[in-house]
Amino acid sequence: MVNMKLSISNSRLVELKEWFSTYVKSFYNNDPEIQQNIVLKEEHTRRVCNEIVAIGSGLKLNHNELQLAEMIALLHDIGRFEQFSRYRTFADSKSENHAELGVKIIEKENILKPFNPEVQKVIMLSVKYHNLPSLPAQLTGPYLFYARLVRDADKLDIWKVVTDYYYRKDKKRNGAIELDLPDTPEFSNNIIQDLYSKKIINIKDVKTLNDFKLLQIGWIFDINFRPTFDCIKKRRYLEKIRGVLPESDTIDGILNDIRVFFF
């Protein structure tokens, strides 16, 4: 499917998983806030691994292709742990780009040495580009395919994380998840216009928590594979986000358009 010759042994994936576990544990902390958010990203990563394998299986990827996909998922957010430990935020705008930080960590740790150059390049580009508003136009072939694959898997689990959070019983706020955004009633007109235009919302335009929720709805315009759409529909992620936004005929109209267009 991706026109790339692969041979990745099970032992290599096991070794990478062991490295990941050891690396993450080095950031465990007695400070409850730091520990909570390190574990949040650790668990997120493991679920993204499951999501990417499920999507890939739905696309009939072979064993080696699924192995590569899982390795990408395992490393896609590796920069998050140092980011939160150092800056106490997951907001790239207030710290540094966590994807680029992840690439630096992978290079520093030299963990891809056992793999051939093409596999290394696929992994590095997928990590580097996984958080961009949209992928670079020059990305093609297997580099484009795997970058799209991890972006789909990542979004599926972020939708799970934020919808679980929005409907939590204790209502205790986590500034790291909310990117320290103000929880005020308004939302930005330019973000609404982007949704009407079926455009990806740039995080730089997000000013309030409601804007952030609308951005999460807008991720639907960057979904790439049918199995991902099927999960979104089954899990009702967009409806759940709609349920924690203000009453608005405008937002309802956007959701109706999305349902007609995608589902």
matplotlib code that plots the C-alpha trace (Angstrom):
import matplotlib.pyplot as plt

x = [0.0, 2.8, 5.4, 8.2, 10.2, 10.3, 11.8, 11.3, 11.8, 9.5, 12.5, 13.2, 9.7, 10.1, 13.4, 11.9, 9.0, 11.4, 13.5, 10.3, 9.2, 12.6, 12.8, 9.3, 10.0, 13.0, 10.5, 8.3, 8.1, 6.9, 5.1, 1.5, 1.0, 4.1, 3.4, -0.2, 0.7, 3.6, 1.4, -1.3, 1.0, 2.4, -1.0, -2.0, 1.0, 0.1, -3.4, -2.2, -0.2, -3.4, -5.3, -2.7, -2.6, -6.4, -6.5, -3.6, -5.3, -8.5, -6.3, -4.9, -1.3, 1.0, 2.9, 6.0, 4.0, 2.0, 5.3, 6.6, 3.3, 3.4, 7.0, 6.0, 3.1, 5.4, 7.7, 5.3, 5.0, 8.4, 9.1, 6.1, 7.8, 10.8, 8.5, 6.2, 9.1, 10.9, 8.1, 5.1, 2.9, 1.9, 1.4, 4.1, 3.5, 4.6, 7.5, 8.8, 7.6, 7.2, 7.5, 10.8, 12.0, 11.0, 13.2, 16.1, 15.6, 15.5, 18.7, 20.4, 19.4, 20.3, 17.5, 16.9, 20.5, 19.4, 17.1, 17.9, 18.0, 14.6, 12.8, 14.6, 13.5, 9.8, 9.9, 11.6, 9.4, 6.2, 7.3, 8.4, 5.2, 2.6, 1.5, 1.4, -1.9, -1.4, 1.3, 3.9, 2.9, 6.2, 5.6, 4.9, 4.9, 5.4, 6.5, 3.1, 1.2, 2.7, 2.5, -1.2, -1.6, -0.1, -2.1, -5.3, -4.4, -3.2, -6.5, -8.6, -7.0, -6.9, -10.6, -11.0, -8.8, -10.7, -14.2, -13.5, -12.1, -15.1, -17.5, -15.5, -17.5, -15.1, -15.0, -11.4, -9.6, -6.3, -4.6, -2.3, -5.2, -6.9, -3.6, -4.3, -7.0, -9.7, -13.1, -15.2, -18.6, -17.4, -15.8, -14.0, -15.7, -12.6, -12.6, -16.3, -15.5, -12.7, -15.1, -17.6, -14.8, -13.8, -10.3, -8.0, -7.9, -4.5, -3.8, -2.4, -6.0, -7.3, -8.0, -10.5, -11.4, -14.5, -12.1, -10.1, -13.2, -14.1, -10.6, -11.1, -14.2, -12.3, -9.8, -12.4, -11.1, -7.7, -8.8, -7.4, -8.7, -12.1, -11.5, -10.8, -14.1, -15.9, -14.4, -15.3, -18.9, -19.2, -17.7, -19.7, -16.7, -18.0, -21.4, -19.7, -17.7, -20.8, -22.5, -20.0, -20.2, -22.7, -26.1, -25.6, -27.5, -24.2, -22.4, -25.3, -25.3, -21.6, -22.1, -24.9, -22.8, -20.0, -22.4, -23.7, -20.2, -18.3, -20.8]
y = [0.0, 2.4, 1.2, 0.8, -2.3, -3.0, -5.6, -4.8, -7.5, -7.8, -7.5, -4.0, -2.8, -4.4, -2.6, 0.7, 0.2, -0.6, 2.5, 4.6, 3.3, 3.9, 7.4, 8.4, 7.2, 9.5, 12.4, 10.9, 13.5, 13.9, 17.1, 16.0, 18.4, 17.3, 13.6, 13.9, 15.4, 13.2, 10.2, 11.8, 12.0, 8.5, 7.0, 9.1, 7.7, 4.1, 4.6, 6.3, 3.2, 1.1, 3.6, 3.6, -0.2, -0.3, 2.2, 0.4, -2.9, -1.4, -0.3, -3.9, -2.9, -5.8, -6.8, -4.7, -1.7, -2.0, -2.3, 0.9, 2.7, 1.7, 2.9, 6.3, 6.5, 5.6, 8.5, 11.1, 13.0, 12.1, 15.9, 16.4, 15.0, 17.3, 20.1, 19.8, 19.0, 22.2, 24.6, 23.2, 23.7, 21.8, 25.1, 25.2, 29.0, 29.4, 26.9, 25.4, 23.3, 19.8, 18.0, 19.7, 19.0, 15.4, 15.2, 16.6, 14.0, 11.1, 12.3, 12.8, 9.4, 7.8, 5.3, 4.8, 3.6, 0.0, 1.0, 1.7, 5.3, 5.3, 3.9, 6.6, 9.3, 8.2, 8.2, 11.5, 13.3, 11.9, 13.1, 16.5, 17.2, 15.5, 18.8, 21.2, 22.7, 21.0, 18.9, 20.3, 20.1, 18.5, 15.5, 12.4, 8.6, 6.7, 9.9, 11.4, 8.2, 7.7, 11.3, 11.2, 8.0, 9.2, 12.5, 10.5, 8.3, 11.2, 13.1, 10.1, 9.9, 13.7, 13.7, 11.0, 12.9, 16.2, 14.7, 12.7, 15.8, 18.0, 15.5, 14.7, 14.5, 16.5, 19.5, 20.2, 22.2, 21.2, 24.2, 21.9, 20.3, 23.7, 25.4, 27.9, 29.5, 31.7, 29.9, 32.8, 32.6, 34.1, 32.4, 34.1, 35.0, 34.2, 30.6, 30.3, 31.5, 28.9, 26.2, 27.4, 27.3, 23.8, 25.1, 23.9, 26.3, 27.6, 27.3, 30.9, 32.1, 30.4, 32.9, 31.2, 27.7, 27.8, 28.6, 25.5, 23.4, 24.7, 23.9, 20.4, 20.1, 21.5, 18.6, 16.7, 18.5, 16.9, 13.3, 11.1, 7.5, 5.8, 3.8, 7.0, 8.5, 5.4, 5.7, 9.4, 8.6, 5.6, 7.5, 10.7, 12.9, 15.9, 15.7, 15.5, 18.7, 20.4, 19.6, 21.7, 24.8, 27.7, 27.5, 28.7, 28.2, 29.0, 26.1, 23.8, 24.7, 23.9, 20.5, 19.7, 20.6, 18.3, 15.4, 15.8, 16.2, 13.5, 10.9]
z = [0.0, 0.8, -1.7, 0.7, 1.4, 5.1, 7.4, 11.1, 13.7, 16.7, 18.9, 17.6, 18.5, 22.0, 22.5, 21.5, 23.9, 26.7, 26.0, 26.0, 29.4, 30.9, 29.4, 30.6, 34.1, 34.3, 34.4, 37.2, 39.9, 43.5, 42.4, 41.8, 38.9, 37.1, 37.7, 36.6, 33.3, 32.6, 33.1, 31.0, 28.0, 28.7, 28.6, 25.6, 23.7, 24.5, 23.3, 20.1, 19.5, 19.8, 17.5, 14.8, 14.7, 14.5, 11.7, 9.9, 10.2, 8.7, 5.8, 5.4, 6.2, 6.5, 9.7, 8.9, 8.0, 11.3, 13.2, 11.7, 12.3, 16.0, 16.4, 14.9, 17.4, 20.3, 19.5, 18.1, 21.5, 23.0, 23.3, 25.6, 28.7, 28.6, 27.6, 30.6, 33.0, 31.9, 31.2, 33.1, 30.0, 26.9, 25.0, 22.4, 22.1, 25.7, 25.6, 22.4, 19.6, 21.1, 17.8, 17.0, 20.6, 20.0, 16.9, 18.9, 21.6, 19.1, 17.6, 20.9, 22.2, 18.9, 19.3, 15.5, 14.8, 14.2, 11.4, 7.7, 6.6, 4.9, 8.0, 10.1, 7.7, 7.8, 11.6, 11.9, 9.4, 10.9, 14.4, 13.1, 11.2, 13.4, 15.0, 12.1, 11.0, 7.7, 6.1, 3.8, 0.1, -0.8, 1.4, -0.8, -0.8, 2.4, 4.2, 3.5, 4.3, 7.7, 8.6, 7.9, 9.7, 13.0, 12.7, 12.5, 15.4, 17.5, 16.9, 17.8, 21.2, 21.9, 21.2, 23.8, 26.3, 25.9, 25.9, 29.0, 30.5, 29.6, 31.1, 34.2, 37.5, 39.7, 37.4, 38.6, 35.9, 34.4, 32.8, 30.8, 29.0, 28.5, 27.5, 30.2, 28.1, 29.7, 30.1, 28.9, 27.0, 23.7, 20.6, 17.8, 14.5, 12.4, 13.8, 12.9, 9.4, 9.1, 10.0, 7.5, 4.9, 6.0, 6.8, 9.5, 12.4, 13.4, 17.1, 17.0, 16.4, 19.6, 22.3, 24.6, 25.7, 23.4, 20.5, 21.5, 21.5, 18.0, 16.8, 18.0, 15.9, 13.0, 13.1, 11.1, 8.0, 8.5, 8.8, 6.1, 6.4, 6.4, 9.5, 11.4, 10.3, 11.4, 14.9, 15.1, 14.2, 16.5, 19.5, 18.9, 19.6, 17.7, 19.4, 22.8, 22.1, 20.8, 24.1, 26.1, 23.8, 24.1, 22.5, 19.0, 15.7, 13.9, 15.6, 15.0, 11.3, 11.1, 12.7, 10.4, 7.4, 8.7, 9.2, 5.6, 4.1, 6.0, 7.3]

ax = plt.figure().add_subplot(projection="3d")
ax.plot(x, y, z, "-o")
ax.set_aspect("equal")
plt.show()
